[in-house]
Amino acid sequence: MAIECRKRYIDYFKQPYLLLLALLCSVNTLLAQSSEKSQAARERINTLNQTAKKLNSDSTAQALILGHEAYLLAVKENDKLLQAQTMLTLSEGYLYDDSYDMALQYAYDALDIFQSLKDQAGIADAYTLLGWLFYDTENPILSMDYHQKAEKLVVAGTDIKKKATALNAIGLVFQMMNNSDSAKVYFQKTIAIAEKNKINTILGAALNNLGICENMLGQYPQAIAHFEKAMEMEAIDSKHNRLPLAEIQNQLAYSFLKLNNYKKTDSLLISARSIIDASTSNTRKEKLLDNLHTSALLYQATGNYQRAFDCLQQYIATNNEIVSRNKTEMVDALHLRRETQAREKQINELNAQKELRSFQRNALAAGLVLLGIIGFLLYSRLRRKQQRDKEMEAMKRLLIEKELDETLHEKEALTDKLGFKDQNIKEYALLLTHNDELLKNFIQETSHLMTEDADIKSMPNSYNKLVKKFLQDLEQHANDKTLHLSSDDAHADFFFNLLQKYPHLTENERKLCAQIRLNLSSKEIAALNNISVKSVEMARYRLRKHFGLQKNEDLNAFIRSF
């Protein structure tokens, strides 16, 4: 009986321990399952990111779907690093999709996270993507800034491919600035790294870029040598994406065209066009533009003006599909908004610090006063409080009046700006209408010429005269466009101030100053005045010399100061 009671007593105390042991086992099992699910989710996110990166250039819509799925999973896992990496993938996808506002927002958000995590590799990747984004929107200053920041970070790392890519990117920005000498230096550095480490993809791209520099400098035989070597590299690594090979063939065709080898030029253009037409990549249109441009020059050189005109029309249509004047303005506005927010944050932090210091000083003063007579302290504090209340009321009143004045001034400025924009839109619509009339007249006169019973030998002369007349009309149209820009009331004070200081400026120099003040790029000025981009850069150089500007002084900022 005693033994049975003892067993019951032991069993009574054993049951809670068994329950506790079972509970601990269940918790451990749940934690293990949760850890396994979390690991599986992270692997899923990495797989989606890698797949989206591969699809970004050819199947952007599908890549964005996968990228958003990866981002939602990363948010669910509350993993900041995976969120930032997924944001970069989404930003790259939107960049290929020409959705620059979304691309910029995701890139900046990713950069903020990488900076908070102090992830140098992630920061470098974000800088690189921002550099390409501003390069795509033809903003060489910001593009150069971000690419140089990325280059400083990757040089300190061990990723050779990223180092070569960063150097090649800086070379491309110098090339955009028409600084071929500096661009060549960076391309040669890229080639040296790529050859040493056998990175054929980057080597082919750098050789192609170096060839373009030689073309810009008129060194066509050297350019051909670089292009042919680049084609060898692309032939090795372009099993899936052959568009880089088409780009090289386009540039090589231009070199042979300049050397009057029309047969070789035609063969290369046909080969490149077949690759471009077979591609589904979002970047094929840029390659098509180069192909149409060189084709138009070829047909013009060989006297086939109808084909040249057809290529020119296709070039304009394709360019209108991918180039928008609002792209650069939109990205610049977003960048300015981010800088403004960053400055506001700094100002708020400074104000908070200032208020904290002020509070500390007041607390110290109060502590010292507390050592004195209590009555005097109460009296002094009462007076100080009354005086502070009066000052605060006065300050609030002044701030309200100041804010009201600023609001009224901003409203007036916005009203003036809106009127100016409306006027520009009206003038631009009239000019577009005139341009359409020019094209219609040219086509009608061409059709009329082809139906005339004229002598076949005299037909080329008649056609040349017709083309010359069309070009003269275009030039007159450009002069009219410039006249509309320069005669606007908004520039009256500008020309007055400018000519007061520099009275010997020619008409063309004054016109160029007005166009620079309108924030037009070299390419837009060239199209507006019917001249080459190189001529625009030479004119800008002469202006800098005339104004006596140093190398580190910005011509655009100097002109806007008047």
Backbone hydrogen bonds, N-H to C=O, Kabsch-Sander energy under -0.5 kcal/mol:
donor,donor_aa,acceptor,acceptor_aa,energy
5,C,1,M,-2.0
6,R,2,A,-2.0
7,K,3,I,-1.9
8,R,4,E,-2.2
9,Y,5,C,-2.4
10,I,6,R,-2.4
11,D,7,K,-2.9
12,Y,8,R,-2.3
13,F,9,Y,-1.5
14,K,10,I,-1.6
15,Q,11,D,-1.6
17,Y,13,F,-0.7
18,L,14,K,-2.2
19,L,15,Q,-2.2
20,L,16,P,-2.7
21,L,17,Y,-2.5
22,A,18,L,-2.2
23,L,19,L,-2.3
24,L,20,L,-2.4
25,C,21,L,-2.1
26,S,22,A,-2.1
27,V,23,L,-2.4
28,N,24,L,-2.5
29,T,25,C,-2.3
30,L,26,S,-2.6
31,L,27,V,-2.6
32,A,28,N,-2.4
33,Q,29,T,-2.5
34,S,30,L,-2.6
35,S,31,L,-2.6
36,E,32,A,-2.4
37,K,33,Q,-2.5
38,S,34,S,-2.5
39,Q,35,S,-2.4
40,A,36,E,-2.4
41,A,37,K,-2.4
42,R,38,S,-2.2
43,E,39,Q,-2.3
44,R,40,A,-2.2
45,I,41,A,-2.4
46,N,42,R,-2.5
47,T,43,E,-2.3
48,L,44,R,-2.6
49,N,45,I,-2.5
50,Q,46,N,-2.4
51,T,47,T,-2.4
52,A,48,L,-2.5
53,K,49,N,-2.2
54,K,50,Q,-1.6
55,L,51,T,-1.7
56,N,52,A,-1.1
59,S,55,L,-2.6
63,A,59,S,-2.3
64,L,60,T,-2.5
65,I,61,A,-1.8
66,L,62,Q,-2.2
67,G,63,A,-2.6
68,H,64,L,-2.5
69,E,65,I,-1.9
70,A,66,L,-2.4
71,Y,67,G,-2.2
72,L,68,H,-2.4
73,L,69,E,-2.0
74,A,70,A,-2.3
75,V,71,Y,-2.4
76,K,72,L,-2.3
77,E,73,L,-2.3
78,N,74,A,-0.6
78,N,75,V,-0.6
79,D,74,A,-1.9
80,K,78,N,-0.7
83,Q,79,D,-2.1
84,A,80,K,-2.4
85,Q,81,L,-2.3
86,T,82,L,-2.3
87,M,83,Q,-2.3
88,L,84,A,-2.0
89,T,85,Q,-1.7
90,L,86,T,-2.4
91,S,87,M,-2.7
92,E,88,L,-2.4
93,G,89,T,-2.1
94,Y,90,L,-2.7
95,L,91,S,-1.9
96,Y,92,E,-2.1
97,D,93,G,-1.5
98,D,95,L,-1.3
99,S,94,Y,-2.7
100,Y,98,D,-1.2
103,A,99,S,-2.3
104,L,100,Y,-2.5
105,Q,101,D,-2.1
106,Y,102,M,-2.5
107,A,103,A,-2.1
108,Y,104,L,-2.4
109,D,105,Q,-2.3
110,A,106,Y,-2.5
111,L,107,A,-2.4
112,D,108,Y,-2.3
113,I,109,D,-1.9
114,F,110,A,-2.7
115,Q,111,L,-2.5
116,S,112,D,-2.0
117,L,113,I,-2.1
118,K,114,F,-0.8
119,D,114,F,-2.3
120,Q,118,K,-1.0
123,I,119,D,-2.4
124,A,120,Q,-2.4
125,D,121,A,-2.1
126,A,122,G,-2.3
127,Y,123,I,-2.7
128,T,124,A,-2.4
129,L,125,D,-2.3
130,L,126,A,-2.4
131,G,127,Y,-2.4
132,W,128,T,-2.1
133,L,129,L,-2.1
134,F,130,L,-2.4
135,Y,131,G,-1.8
136,D,132,W,-2.6
137,T,133,L,-1.3
138,E,135,Y,-1.5
139,N,134,F,-3.0
143,S,139,N,-2.2
144,M,140,P,-2.5
145,D,141,I,-2.0
146,Y,142,L,-2.3
147,H,143,S,-2.4
148,Q,144,M,-2.5
149,K,145,D,-1.9
150,A,146,Y,-2.4
151,E,147,H,-2.4
152,K,148,Q,-2.0
153,L,149,K,-1.4
154,V,150,A,-2.6
155,V,151,E,-1.9
156,A,152,K,-0.7
157,G,154,V,-0.9
160,I,158,T,-1.1
163,K,159,D,-1.6
164,A,160,I,-2.4
165,T,161,K,-2.3
166,A,162,K,-2.4
167,L,163,K,-2.1
168,N,164,A,-2.3
169,A,165,T,-2.2
170,I,166,A,-2.1
171,G,167,L,-2.0
172,L,168,N,-2.0
173,V,169,A,-1.9
174,F,170,I,-2.3
175,Q,171,G,-2.1
176,M,172,L,-2.1
177,M,173,V,-1.8
178,N,175,Q,-1.6
179,N,174,F,-2.8
180,S,178,N,-1.0
183,A,179,N,-2.2
184,K,180,S,-2.6
185,V,181,D,-1.4
186,Y,182,S,-1.6
187,F,183,A,-2.4
188,Q,184,K,-2.6
189,K,185,V,-1.7
190,T,186,Y,-2.3
191,I,187,F,-2.6
192,A,188,Q,-2.1
193,I,189,K,-2.0
194,A,190,T,-2.8
195,E,191,I,-2.8
196,K,192,A,-1.9
197,N,193,I,-2.0
198,K,194,A,-0.7
199,I,194,A,-2.2
200,N,198,K,-1.1
203,L,199,I,-2.3
204,G,200,N,-2.8
205,A,201,T,-1.9
206,A,202,I,-2.7
207,L,203,L,-2.4
208,N,204,G,-2.1
209,N,205,A,-2.4
210,L,206,A,-2.4
211,G,207,L,-2.2
212,I,208,N,-1.9
213,C,209,N,-1.8
214,E,210,L,-2.0
215,N,211,G,-2.2
216,M,212,I,-2.3
217,L,213,C,-1.7
218,G,215,N,-1.2
219,Q,214,E,-2.8
220,Y,218,G,-1.3
223,A,219,Q,-2.0
224,I,220,Y,-2.5
225,A,221,P,-1.9
226,H,222,Q,-1.9
227,F,223,A,-2.6
228,E,224,I,-2.6
229,K,225,A,-1.7
230,A,226,H,-2.3
231,M,227,F,-2.4
232,E,228,E,-1.5
233,M,229,K,-1.7
234,E,230,A,-2.5
235,A,231,M,-2.1
236,I,232,E,-0.9
236,I,233,M,-0.7
237,D,233,M,-1.5
238,S,234,E,-1.8
242,R,240,H,-0.6
246,A,242,R,-1.6
247,E,243,L,-2.3
248,I,244,P,-2.0
249,Q,245,L,-2.3
250,N,246,A,-2.2
251,Q,247,E,-2.0
252,L,248,I,-2.8
253,A,249,Q,-2.4
254,Y,250,N,-1.6
255,S,251,Q,-1.7
256,F,252,L,-2.2
257,L,253,A,-2.3
258,K,254,Y,-2.0
259,L,255,S,-1.0
260,N,257,L,-1.8
261,N,256,F,-2.8
262,Y,260,N,-1.3
265,T,261,N,-1.9
266,D,262,Y,-2.6
267,S,263,K,-2.1
268,L,264,K,-2.2
269,L,265,T,-2.3
270,I,266,D,-2.3
271,S,267,S,-2.1
272,A,268,L,-2.6
273,R,269,L,-2.5
274,S,270,I,-2.0
275,I,271,S,-1.6
276,I,272,A,-2.4
277,D,273,R,-2.8
278,A,274,S,-1.4
279,S,275,I,-0.7
279,S,276,I,-0.9
282,N,57,S,-2.8
284,R,281,S,-1.2
286,E,283,T,-0.6
287,K,283,T,-1.1
288,L,284,R,-2.3
289,L,285,K,-2.1
290,D,286,E,-1.5
291,N,287,K,-2.0
292,L,288,L,-2.7
293,H,289,L,-2.4
294,T,290,D,-2.3
295,S,291,N,-2.2
296,A,292,L,-2.4
297,L,293,H,-1.8
298,L,294,T,-2.2
299,Y,295,S,-2.7
300,Q,296,A,-2.0
301,A,297,L,-2.2
302,T,298,L,-2.0
303,G,300,Q,-0.8
304,N,299,Y,-2.1
305,Y,303,G,-1.5
308,A,304,N,-1.9
309,F,305,Y,-2.6
310,D,306,Q,-2.3
311,C,307,R,-2.5
312,L,308,A,-2.1
313,Q,309,F,-2.3
314,Q,310,D,-2.4
315,Y,311,C,-2.5
316,I,312,L,-2.3
317,A,313,Q,-2.4
318,T,314,Q,-2.7
319,N,315,Y,-2.7
320,N,316,I,-2.1
321,E,317,A,-1.0
321,E,318,T,-0.5
322,I,318,T,-1.2
323,V,319,N,-2.4
324,S,322,I,-0.5
327,K,324,S,-1.2
328,T,324,S,-0.6
329,E,325,R,-0.9
330,M,326,N,-2.8
331,V,327,K,-2.4
332,D,328,T,-2.6
333,A,329,E,-2.1
334,L,330,M,-2.2
335,H,331,V,-2.6
336,L,332,D,-2.6
337,R,333,A,-2.4
338,R,334,L,-2.1
339,E,335,H,-2.4
340,T,336,L,-2.5
341,Q,337,R,-2.4
342,A,338,R,-2.4
343,R,339,E,-2.3
344,E,340,T,-2.5
345,K,341,Q,-2.3
346,Q,342,A,-2.1
347,I,343,R,-2.7
348,N,344,E,-2.6
349,E,345,K,-2.4
350,L,346,Q,-2.5
351,N,347,I,-2.7
352,A,348,N,-2.5
353,Q,349,E,-2.5
354,K,350,L,-2.7
355,E,351,N,-2.9
356,L,352,A,-2.4
357,R,353,Q,-2.7
358,S,354,K,-2.5
359,F,355,E,-2.5
360,Q,356,L,-2.4
361,R,357,R,-2.5
362,N,358,S,-2.5
363,A,359,F,-2.5
364,L,360,Q,-2.4
365,A,361,R,-2.5
366,A,362,N,-2.6
367,G,363,A,-2.4
368,L,364,L,-2.4
369,V,365,A,-2.4
370,L,366,A,-2.2
371,L,367,G,-0.7
371,L,368,L,-0.8
372,G,369,V,-1.8
377,L,373,I,-2.3
378,L,374,I,-2.6
379,Y,375,G,-2.4
380,S,376,F,-2.9
381,R,377,L,-2.9
382,L,378,L,-2.2
383,R,379,Y,-2.3
384,R,380,S,-2.8
385,K,381,R,-2.4
386,Q,382,L,-2.2
387,Q,383,R,-2.7
388,R,384,R,-2.7
389,D,385,K,-2.4
390,K,386,Q,-2.0
391,E,387,Q,-2.5
392,M,388,R,-2.7
393,E,389,D,-2.3
394,A,390,K,-2.5
395,M,391,E,-3.0
396,K,392,M,-2.8
397,R,393,E,-2.3
398,L,394,A,-2.5
399,L,395,M,-2.8
400,I,396,K,-2.6
401,E,397,R,-2.3
402,K,398,L,-2.7
403,E,399,L,-2.9
404,L,400,I,-2.2
405,D,401,E,-2.5
406,E,402,K,-2.7
407,T,403,E,-2.4
408,L,404,L,-2.3
409,H,405,D,-2.5
410,E,406,E,-2.7
411,K,407,T,-2.3
412,E,408,L,-2.3
413,A,409,H,-2.7
414,L,410,E,-2.7
415,T,411,K,-2.3
416,D,412,E,-2.6
417,K,413,A,-2.6
418,L,414,L,-2.6
419,G,415,T,-2.3
420,F,416,D,-2.3
421,K,417,K,-2.5
422,D,418,L,-2.7
423,Q,419,G,-2.2
424,N,420,F,-2.1
425,I,421,K,-2.5
426,K,422,D,-2.3
427,E,423,Q,-2.5
428,Y,424,N,-2.7
429,A,425,I,-2.3
430,L,426,K,-2.1
431,L,427,E,-2.3
432,L,428,Y,-2.2
433,T,429,A,-2.2
434,H,430,L,-2.3
435,N,431,L,-2.1
436,D,432,L,-2.3
437,E,433,T,-2.1
438,L,434,H,-2.1
439,L,435,N,-2.2
440,K,436,D,-2.7
441,N,437,E,-2.7
442,F,438,L,-2.4
443,I,439,L,-2.5
444,Q,440,K,-2.7
445,E,441,N,-2.7
446,T,442,F,-2.2
447,S,443,I,-2.6
448,H,444,Q,-2.5
449,L,445,E,-2.1
450,M,446,T,-2.1
451,T,447,S,-1.1
452,E,448,H,-0.7
452,E,449,L,-0.7
454,A,452,E,-1.5
459,M,455,D,-0.7
459,M,456,I,-0.7
462,S,458,S,-2.0
463,Y,459,M,-2.7
464,N,460,P,-3.0
465,K,461,N,-2.3
466,L,462,S,-2.1
467,V,463,Y,-2.6
468,K,464,N,-2.9
469,K,465,K,-2.6
470,F,466,L,-2.2
471,L,467,V,-2.6
472,Q,468,K,-2.3
473,D,469,K,-2.4
474,L,470,F,-2.3
475,E,471,L,-2.7
476,Q,472,Q,-2.6
477,H,473,D,-2.5
478,A,474,L,-2.6
479,N,475,E,-2.3
480,D,476,Q,-2.4
481,K,477,H,-2.3
482,T,478,A,-2.5
483,L,479,N,-2.4
484,H,480,D,-2.1
485,L,481,K,-1.7
486,S,482,T,-2.9
487,S,483,L,-1.8
488,D,485,L,-0.8
491,H,488,D,-1.6
492,A,489,D,-1.5
495,F,491,H,-2.6
496,F,492,A,-2.1
497,N,493,D,-2.7
498,L,494,F,-2.5
499,L,495,F,-2.7
500,Q,496,F,-1.5
501,K,497,N,-1.2
502,Y,498,L,-2.8
505,L,502,Y,-1.1
510,R,506,T,-2.4
511,K,507,E,-2.3
512,L,508,N,-2.5
513,C,509,E,-2.2
514,A,510,R,-2.0
515,Q,511,K,-2.0
516,I,512,L,-2.6
517,R,513,C,-2.3
518,L,514,A,-1.1
519,N,516,I,-1.9
520,L,515,Q,-1.7
525,I,521,S,-2.5
526,A,522,S,-2.4
527,A,523,K,-2.1
528,L,524,E,-2.3
529,N,525,I,-2.2
530,N,526,A,-0.7
531,I,526,A,-2.3
536,V,532,S,-1.6
537,E,533,V,-2.3
538,M,534,K,-2.3
539,A,535,S,-2.4
540,R,536,V,-2.5
541,Y,537,E,-2.2
542,R,538,M,-2.4
543,L,539,A,-2.1
544,R,540,R,-2.4
545,K,541,Y,-2.2
546,H,542,R,-2.6
547,F,543,L,-2.6
548,G,544,R,-0.9
549,L,544,R,-2.3
553,E,550,Q,-1.3
558,F,554,D,-1.9
559,I,555,L,-2.4
560,R,556,N,-2.2
561,S,557,A,-0.7
561,S,558,F,-0.7
562,F,559,I,-1.5
